[in-house]
């Protein structure tokens, strides 16, 4: 057995690079909410890493037939590198580890992690078939690390963490609706009632652009709100402007009917990364 190839397959099954990003998101949420102990940073990171790995493995297990139709050869199950049984087994092993690390932080963190996990399982089993409801869930997972980070730090959602999570949610919702445009053929197999399938790709593009523009509209709020950590933060606004320019560019292309979805989703991901840098650099500006 080629150990390196096996580890590489499981890395792709768990999408660990995404888990690392979610873990970093939790750390940013903690910083934005006011900070916490080093141990809580580690536990928060591990919670995100474990729970996301489990969620991705479950997703591939339930989406196997759809991924075959969509010719997702980047998926180890489609390539035959991992069996569906082993994917399900690995997901059920990793999930309790994520819940344990959240419990070691606090009871509110454990409850929130458990609720997010339960919602994720429901999504994999059924929710994604309901189109916009599934899109909303995926967008929520993009905002969840910042919400969880705030709970790690304060056992509640602070204003700044709330804005950060809102930006992630609405821009993420726009991206997911765009993905529905890209996956129309495969979604038909599982009868996923995406906006693109029910109302057409043109309408889906307009709805996606609306959510992206809404993200732009709320992005200056921390800079303008006097009690915010980012009140009049120049570093915050510099990177937020970068985010806004990217999201506006993608929105205009969608409004004009351009459907190079793969490239535009990469653009929005870059914009979301710039937004993350805005919150992190602004927080460091205040600390220094």
N, C-alpha and C positions, 0 to 999 in steps of 0.2 A: 504494500500500500504506500502510495506517495503521500507522506505526511504534509509536505508543503502544499501540494495541490488540494488536499482535504481541508487544511486550514484556510486556504484561499477561498474555497467554495463556501465554507461556513461564514467567513467574513462577508462575502457577498449576500448570503442568505440573511444575515443579521443586519446588513448595511451598517457596519460599525462606524464608518465615517460619519453617518448621520447621527448615530448615538453619541459620538464624541461632540458633534455640533450641538446636539440637544443638551449634553452635559455642560458645555460652555455656556449655552443659553441660560441654564439654571444658575451658573456662577454669575453671569451678568445680571440676572434678576435679583440675586442676593446683594450684589454691589449697588444696583439701582435703588433697592429698598433700604439701604443703610448698612449692609455688611453683617457678618456673623462670624462664628469661630471657624478656624481652619478645618476642624473635624467635620463641621456641617457642610463646608464647601465640598469636601471629599465625598461625604455620604450623599449629598445632593447630586453630584456628578454621577456617582455609581447608580443611583436610583434611575436617573434618566437613561444611562447607558443600558442597564439591564432590561428595563421595561420597554424601551424602544426596540432592542434586539428581539425580544419575545414577540412584540407586535408585528415586526416585519416578517418573522418566520411564520406566524399565523396567517398573515396576509398572503404570503406565497402559497401556503397550504390550501387556502380556500380559493385562491385566484388561479389555480394551476391551469384549468381549461381555458380561461380567458387569456392567460399569458401565452399559451400554445398558439391560439388563434392570432394574437398580436405579434407572434414570432419574437418574443422577448428572450433572445438567446443569452442575454446577460443574467438571466435567472438560473441558478444552479439546478432547480427542479426541472426546468424545461430541458436543460442540457443533460439531464440524467446523472448529475454528479452527486445529488443527494435525493433520497427517496422521500415521498410525502410523509411516510410514517416517521422517519427520523427528524424531519422538519417539525412535525407536531410534538414529538418527544422533547426535542431541544427547547422548544418554546415553553413547554410546561415545566421544564427544569429551571430555566432562567427567571421566569416570572416571580416565583417566591423570593428569589434573591433580591429583586428590586423592591418588593414590598417590605422585606426585612430591613433594608437600609433606610427606607423612608420611616419605618417605625422607630428606628434608632435616633431619628432627628426629633420627632415630636408626634403626638397623636393627631393634631390637625394635618400635618404633612402626610401621615399614613392614610388618613381618611381621603384626602385629596388624591393621592397616588392610587388608592384603591378604586375610587370613582372613575378616574381617568382610564384605568386599566379595564374596568368592567365595560365602559363605553366603547373602548377599543375592540374588545372581543365581540360586542354586539355589532359593531361596524363591519368587522371581518365576516361575520356570519350572515348578516342580513341588511344592515343599514345602508351599505354602499349601493344597493339596488334602487334606493329611493332618490337618486340623483342629487338634488340640491341639499338634502339632509346629509348625505354622505360627504358632499363638498364642505358643508359647514363643520362636520366633525374633523376632517383633515385640516381645515384652517385652524380649528381650535387646538389641534396638536402642535401647530406652529407657535401658538401663543402660550400654550401650557407651560413650557419650561420657565418663562418669565413669571407667570403666576405662581408656579411652584417655588421658584427662587424667592419670591416675596414672602411666601408662607414660611419658608425656611428661616428667613431673617426676622420677620415680624408676626408670624402666625395670622397674617391678614394681607390684603392686597392694597399696596400704597398707590398714591396718585400716579407717580412716575412709572411704576411697574405696570399700572393699568393702561397708561397711554402706550407704553412699549408693546404690551400684549395686544392692544387694539390694532396697532399698526401691523403687527405680524398677522393678526387674524384677517383683517380686511384685504391686505395685499395677498395673503395666502389664499383667501377665498377666490380672488380674481384669478390666481394661478391655477387653482383646481378646476374652475369653470373652463379655462383655456385647455386644460388637460382633457376635459370631456370632448372638446372639439377634435383633439388629436386621436382619441381612442374610440371614436364612434363605431368602427367596425367590430372591435372586440367587445365593447359594451353591449352590442346587440345580442351576443351569444348568451349573456347572463341577464338580459333584459334590464340593464341598468338605465333608469329613466333620467338620464342627464339632460341638462338644458339644451345641449346641442342636438340630442336625439329627439326630444319632444318638440322643441320650437325651431330647430335649425341652427346651423353654425353662425349665421349672421347675427341672429338675436343673442346667442350665447356670447359672441364677441363684444356686443354692446353692454351686456350685463357685467361681463368681466372688467371692461374699461371703467364702468361706474364705480365698482368697488376699489379699483386702483386709484381713481381720482379722489374718492372719499379718504383714502389713506393719506394722500397728499394734503388734503384740507385740515386734517387733525394733527399733522406732524409738527406745526409750530406751537402747539399748546404748551408744552413744557417750557419753551423759551419765553412765553408771554405770561405764564402763571407765576405770581410772586412767590408763592410757597413751594414752588418746584425746585428741585436740586439743580435744574438746568435753566433757571431764570436768567436771561441775558447771557447765556453761555455761548461764546463765539464758536468754540470747537463743535459744539452740538449742532449749531445752525449750518456750519460749513458742510458737514457730512450729511445732514438732513437734506440740504439743497441738492446734493449729488443724488440722493435717493429719489427726491421728487422729480428731478429732471429725467431720470431713467424711467420712472413709472409713468410720467406724462408722455414720454416718447412712445412707450408701448401702448398706452391708451389711445393715442391718436392713430397709431397704425391699426388697432382693432376697429376703431370708429370708421376708418377709411376702407375697412374690409380686407386688409392684408391678413393672411392666415399662415404665416410662417411661424407656427406655434412653438415648435421645438426651440428655435432661436430666441423667440420672445420670452419664453419661460426662463431661459438662461439669463436674459437681460433682467427680468424681475428678481431672480435669485441674487444677482449682483447688486441690485438696488436694495434688497432686504439686508444684505451683508453690510452695505454702507450705512443703513439705518442702525444696525447693531453697533457698528463702530461709533456712530454718533452718540449713542447712550453711554457706551463704555468710555470714550475719550472725554465726554463732558463730565462724567463722574470723577475721572482721574484728574481733570482740570481743577475741580473743586477741592479734591483731597490734597493736591499739591499746593 
